[in-house]
Amino acid sequence: MKKKSTCFAFTVTVVGFLMSGWFTGVFGVSMSEAGHRQPPNIIMLMADDLGYGDVGYNGNPKIITPNLDEMSRTGMVLNRFYAASPLCSPTRASCLTGRDPFRQGILAAHTAGMRIGETTVAEVLKEQGYRTGFFGKWHLGWVEPDKPDDRGFYSPPWHHGFEEVFATKSAVPTYDPTVYPDNWDGWGKGEGDAWGGSIYVHNGVPVTDNLDGDDSRIIMDRVIPFLEQALKENKPFLATLWFHAPHEPVVAGPEYLAMYPDLPERQRHFYGCITAMDEQIGRLRDFLSKHQISENTVVFFCSDNGPAGGLVGRGIASAGPFRGRKHQVWEGGLRVPSLVEWPGQVEPGSVSHFPAGTSDYFPTILDIVGIAPNPDVPLDGISLLPLLTGGTLPLRPPMAFGFQRLYQDTQRFALIDGYNKIVIHDDAETELFNLKTDPAESNNLANENPDLLKAMTEKLEAIQESWRKSRGGNDFAY
């Protein structure tokens, strides 16, 4: 298959960036005031299985997340922010492409890999002179060509626009990621006490050094040199950091366990690894401040889906006030913590209730750097730039979600249109909710509003047909 040309309309280039009206419009300064200021740096942060209720700024009184809490005060909280799917791989595909994972054939975890024909934000920004780096959990294909799995295929980050890569294929323990945890009795057992699951690779080469201790710190130890090199080269950067925390196996180091002495052991580990991740986010923000690039850097943060069911069931993880969890398309599986920090552009302490999601990252970032997406390739996301910079957006088109595993006959879908939402869980009757009056999805309105239920079902079916055409090759050149 021949990779489809990106064919983007570049309204600005790195060289011509400061000469465009964009810079004055967004930053409120003239070209002479701007001097040699770089195009905005972009940082995409994502936690793994972090529930809506697993951060302090969303009301959790016990979790210690001072840096995320500070970002909620200095940036914008996106309070109705949705993962494209209630599990990891599909959501990750949407973050990079602005396209629903069902367009890409990534219907669940471990079932596929990113197609080379998809255009990623890294590819687009790389063409514009950005340094591009990926760090953490990839989960969009194998990262070692000679170690195939029984599901998926080889599709590493460097095939999709990332120049600097420190990545694992999938999950690792959140502390000592090469060691099988004492408190874990699930998958991943290797020889002796070794972790037999995914390993870290750096630009295709297996990593053996600096892999002890907290996994979030291990990741950030690779991010900081990448940022330093980009500054040394006087280039803007895209840094994509997808943490493993707090995905199982959940392990926290002793210094983080000590912060939660009065909690049960499993919750101490869970909260501890989140606090460790938060600490590294603080380290990143300190770097931006130290090098005086905070105001020229947009930082996005979210989770890839809601909290894991086993942890929710034991009262360890929380979807906050919402129904459901990971693998479910009620709010608890899809609605996730989300922040945007951009000093000087995003109003400090602002809260948005506009429905937004991971598919919006791609068109938003392109809009920030002044690039028009290819009109011939359907996107599911929209640009949130007007919202971030103090403006408003019209009502958005309906947002569709889902995941599918045919071997278990799992087919779960949802559609949100304004505050109306339908939920399809396998063979159960379709549910209808009004999220404005019933955000907990406790009152099924399907029998009371059959006409609305029918109209929304037809909208979902039309979107699913569009997905099928894309997945079948309609958007790719052969």
C-alpha positions, -999 to 999 in steps of 0.1 A, spaced: 0 0 0 13 34 -9 12 60 18 -13 87 10 1 122 5 -7 145 34 -17 173 10 -21 198 37 -26 235 29 2 251 48 -10 286 56 23 294 73 57 278 74 84 280 100 103 306 80 72 326 72 55 321 105 62 355 120 51 372 88 16 359 90 -14 376 105 -18 345 127 9 356 151 -7 389 158 -41 374 160 -33 347 185 -5 363 205 -17 399 203 17 412 193 31 426 160 58 410 139 84 436 152 74 427 188 76 391 181 112 392 169 126 357 164 100 340 186 95 303 177 62 288 166 44 274 197 59 242 212 34 214 217 34 189 246 8 161 247 6 144 281 -16 113 287 -22 91 317 -32 55 314 -65 44 330 -67 76 351 -103 81 362 -122 113 364 -122 111 402 -85 102 405 -71 138 406 -74 164 433 -88 192 411 -119 170 404 -127 167 440 -106 138 453 -97 148 489 -70 121 494 -50 120 462 -19 142 461 -16 159 426 -3 194 433 10 200 398 -22 189 380 -41 210 405 -19 240 398 -25 235 360 -62 236 367 -57 271 382 -33 284 356 -49 269 326 -83 255 315 -102 225 328 -121 208 300 -149 194 321 -167 175 293 -137 159 277 -141 124 262 -117 97 251 -125 84 217 -129 49 231 -132 34 266 -98 17 262 -63 25 253 -52 17 217 -82 32 199 -80 65 219 -43 68 212 -49 65 175 -75 94 177 -50 117 195 -25 115 167 -48 117 137 -80 135 146 -99 105 133 -120 80 151 -102 47 156 -130 29 138 -119 47 106 -84 32 112 -93 -4 120 -82 0 156 -113 -13 173 -97 -25 206 -64 -30 224 -38 -53 209 -59 -59 178 -41 -39 152 -15 -12 147 -15 23 131 -17 22 93 12 39 75 -15 57 54 -27 77 84 -13 112 87 -2 120 123 4 153 140 40 144 142 43 140 105 27 173 98 48 193 124 80 175 113 74 188 78 72 223 93 106 221 110 95 208 144 116 183 164 93 154 172 96 130 201 76 102 216 80 89 251 62 62 270 35 36 261 29 34 224 3 6 221 -3 13 184 18 -16 171 49 -36 178 81 -17 184 105 -47 178 102 -61 143 117 -95 152 94 -101 181 60 -104 166 29 -110 188 -1 -131 179 -21 -98 176 -13 -66 158 16 -58 136 49 -39 135 42 -2 134 66 18 156 65 56 163 93 63 139 71 51 111 47 79 120 68 111 122 86 108 155 123 113 153 133 106 189 116 76 205 118 60 239 89 37 240 73 4 251 49 -15 230 24 -18 259 21 -19 297 50 -22 322 50 -20 360 48 16 371 79 11 394 110 -9 383 95 -16 349 118 -46 341 109 -64 373 78 -86 380 61 -69 410 56 -87 443 21 -74 446 10 -86 411 -3 -120 402 -15 -113 367 2 -115 333 38 -105 325 58 -131 344 92 -137 329 122 -158 339 130 -155 376 116 -121 387 120 -104 353 91 -86 336 82 -108 306 60 -82 289 69 -51 270 104 -36 271 117 -1 264 134 6 231 152 38 222 150 46 185 146 9 178 173 -4 201 164 -22 234 173 -2 265 192 -16 294 203 14 315 184 38 338 154 15 342 152 13 380 127 31 402 97 51 392 86 46 356 73 82 351 107 95 362 124 71 338 103 85 310 110 121 319 147 114 321 145 109 283 122 138 277 143 165 292 174 159 270 151 159 239 138 193 249 173 206 257 184 195 222 155 212 205 163 245 223 200 241 214 190 237 178 166 267 181 137 245 168 101 242 180 92 208 194 63 184 197 68 161 227 43 133 232 44 118 266 21 88 273 27 77 309 21 41 320 6 53 353 -18 43 367 -23 12 345 -18 -22 361 6 -35 373 3 -6 397 34 -2 419 47 29 438 81 35 452 86 37 490 87 75 491 53 77 475 38 49 496 49 69 526 26 97 515 -5 76 521 1 58 554 -35 55 564 -48 39 532 -50 2 522 -19 -12 505 -34 -14 470 -47 21 471 -14 34 485 3 19 454 -24 33 431 -23 68 445 14 67 449 21 61 412 -3 89 403 16 113 427 49 102 411 35 110 377 23 143 389 57 151 403 73 145 369 47 168 352 59 194 377 95 187 367 85 193 331 67 226 339 97 237 359 119 231 328 96 252 307 97 280 333 134 278 338 140 282 300 114 309 297 94 290 271 62 284 291 43 312 273 52 297 239 43 262 249 9 245 248 5 217 273 -24 192 268 -32 166 295 -58 138 295 -64 102 303 -69 75 276 -101 61 292 -118 57 325 -105 36 354 -100 -1 353 -129 -22 364 -111 -43 390 -97 -12 407 -131 5 406 -148 -26 421 -124 -26 450 -129 11 457 -93 20 446 -99 40 414 -128 63 408 -148 76 378 -161 104 402 -199 109 400 -202 90 367 -215 56 358 -192 29 344 -155 24 339 -129 13 313 -144 -10 286 -178 7 291 -193 36 271 -212 52 299 -196 84 311 -173 67 335 -155 49 307 -153 79 283 -153 111 303 -117 117 316 -97 144 333 -84 170 308 -64 202 311 -48 228 287 -21 252 299 -9 280 276 1 311 297 -10 343 281 -36 326 258 -57 304 280 -75 322 308 -62 310 342 -88 290 361 -112 288 332 -136 258 330 -152 247 297 -183 226 296 -181 223 258 -181 187 246 -146 179 234 -124 149 230 -91 133 220 -100 135 183 -99 173 187 -61 174 194 -50 170 158 -72 198 143 -65 220 173 -28 217 170 -29 223 133 -50 254 139 -25 267 165 4 265 141 -17 278 111 -21 247 90 -53 237 72 -61 200 72 -65 180 40 -102 185 31 -102 152 13 -96 132 44 -125 130 69 -117 141 104 -139 135 135 -123 162 156 -127 199 155 -103 228 164 -108 240 200 -85 270 194 -113 296 196 -124 281 229 -89 280 243 -82 317 235 -114 331 250 -139 327 222 -168 304 216 -177 276 193 -210 267 177 -227 234 185 -205 207 173 -215 177 152 -225 145 172 -196 126 188 -195 88 184 -176 63 205 -171 26 207 -150 -5 208 -155 -39 194 -142 -75 200 -160 -99 177 -145 -130 194 -165 -122 225 -193 -106 205 -185 -73 223 -200 -43 205 -204 -11 225 -212 23 211 -224 57 222 -234 89 205 -234 123 222 -254 151 205 -254 182 227 -266 169 261 -284 139 246 -267 105 246 -275 70 235 -256 39 248 -255 5 231 -240 -22 253 -238 -55 234 -273 -71 231 -290 -48 256 -317 -24 246 -304 10 235 -304 36 264 -311 73 261 -299 99 286 -300 136 291 -265 145 305 -275 179 315 -302 168 340 -287 133 346 -249 132 342 -249 99 362 -270 82 335 -294 68 360 -327 76 342 -332 59 308 -355 80 287 -357 56 257 -393 47 263 -404 83 269 -387 97 238 -389 71 210 -386 97 182 -354 112 197 -340 77 203 -347 68 166 -331 100 153 -300 96 173 -297 59 164 -299 69 127 -271 95 132 -249 68 148 -256 44 120 -246 71 94 -213 78 112 -207 40 114 -212 37 77 -186 65 72 -162 47 95 -166 15 74 -158 33 42 -127 48 57 -116 15 72 -122 -3 39 -97 19 21 -117 49 9 -92 74 24 -60 58 12 -42 56 -21 -31 22 -33 
